[in-house]
Amino acid sequence: MDIETQTVDDVIIVTLTGEMNGRTAPRVEAQLLPMACPGCKLLLNMAGVTFLSSAGLRILLMLYRKIEAQGGAIALANLREPIQDTMSITGFLHFFTAHPSEAAGIAALRQQAVPQNNDAAN
């Protein structure tokens, strides 16, 4: 699996290409989980993902939980029909917003307000 990253304004775009399976999941996890920082906005461009196994779904769920716990936001873009079907059947699309293009995903994440950590108010 190839993983490319770029940043557009305050959105981190990760382009994934290849199979996300038990063999590639450890490397995907090692590269993606550190990107989940407080208040981050992460877009996964899945146009090049040709296969998504349960190991790949587990990585996506871990990433979602870590980002949500830190007040960030995550979205998916360009899901191929078989990948979208898998995510829909397993209920994963309840966690993620899916967008038809990278531009639509970026626009949606830009509109999301990420809570600021204000310890003085507590």
C-alpha positions in Angstrom: 0.0 0.0 0.0 1.3 3.4 -1.0 0.5 6.4 1.4 1.0 10.0 0.3 0.3 13.0 2.4 -0.2 16.7 1.7 -1.7 19.6 3.6 -4.2 22.0 2.1 -4.8 24.9 4.5 -5.6 23.1 7.8 -6.7 19.7 6.2 -4.3 16.8 6.0 -5.0 14.8 2.9 -3.9 11.2 2.9 -4.0 9.4 -0.5 -4.1 5.6 -0.1 -3.3 3.3 -3.0 -3.4 -0.5 -3.0 -4.8 -3.2 -0.7 -5.5 -2.5 2.9 -5.3 -6.0 4.4 -3.6 -7.9 7.2 -0.2 -7.7 5.5 -0.3 -3.9 4.9 -2.3 -2.9 8.0 0.7 -2.6 10.4 2.4 -0.1 8.1 -0.8 1.8 7.5 -1.4 2.0 11.2 2.2 3.1 11.9 1.9 6.0 9.4 -1.7 7.1 10.0 -2.2 7.0 13.8 0.5 9.6 14.5 -1.4 12.0 12.3 -4.3 12.0 14.8 -3.4 15.0 16.8 -5.7 17.4 18.8 -8.0 19.4 16.6 -6.7 17.8 13.3 -8.8 17.6 10.2 -7.9 14.5 8.1 -9.2 13.5 4.7 -8.6 10.0 3.5 -8.6 9.8 -0.3 -9.6 6.2 -1.0 -9.8 6.3 -4.8 -6.8 4.0 -5.1 -7.9 1.4 -2.5 -8.6 -1.8 -4.3 -9.4 -4.0 -1.3 -10.3 -3.4 2.3 -10.2 -6.3 4.7 -11.3 -6.5 8.4 -7.7 -5.5 9.3 -8.1 -2.3 7.2 -11.5 -1.6 8.8 -9.9 -2.0 12.2 -7.3 0.6 11.4 -9.9 3.1 10.1 -11.9 2.6 13.3 -8.9 3.1 15.5 -8.0 6.3 13.6 -11.6 7.6 13.9 -11.7 7.0 17.6 -8.3 8.6 18.2 -9.2 11.7 16.2 -12.7 12.0 17.7 -11.3 11.7 21.2 -8.9 14.6 20.5 -11.6 16.9 19.1 -10.6 16.4 15.5 -12.5 15.5 12.3 -12.1 12.8 9.7 -13.7 12.2 6.3 -13.4 9.8 3.4 -13.3 10.7 -0.3 -13.6 8.8 -3.5 -14.8 5.4 -2.2 -15.0 2.8 -4.9 -18.3 1.0 -5.0 -17.1 -2.3 -3.5 -15.3 -0.5 -0.6 -18.4 1.7 0.0 -20.6 -1.4 0.0 -18.3 -3.1 2.6 -18.3 0.0 4.8 -22.0 0.4 4.5 -22.8 -3.3 5.3 -20.5 -3.3 8.3 -21.9 0.0 9.6 -18.7 1.9 9.2 -20.4 4.7 7.2 -22.1 5.7 10.4 -18.7 6.8 11.8 -17.4 8.5 8.7 -18.7 11.0 6.2 -18.0 10.0 2.7 -17.6 12.5 -0.1 -17.6 12.0 -3.9 -14.4 13.9 -4.4 -11.4 15.2 -2.6 -12.5 18.8 -3.2 -15.9 18.0 -1.6 -14.2 16.4 1.4 -11.9 19.3 1.9 -14.8 21.8 1.7 -16.8 19.8 4.3 -13.8 19.6 6.7 -13.1 23.3 6.3 -16.7 24.0 7.5 -16.4 21.9 10.6 -15.5 23.8 13.7 -13.0 21.9 15.7 -13.4 22.6 19.5 -10.6 24.5 21.0 -9.0 23.2 24.2 -9.8 25.9 26.8 -8.6 24.6 30.2 -9.0 28.1 31.7 -12.7 27.8 31.4 -12.9 24.6 33.3 
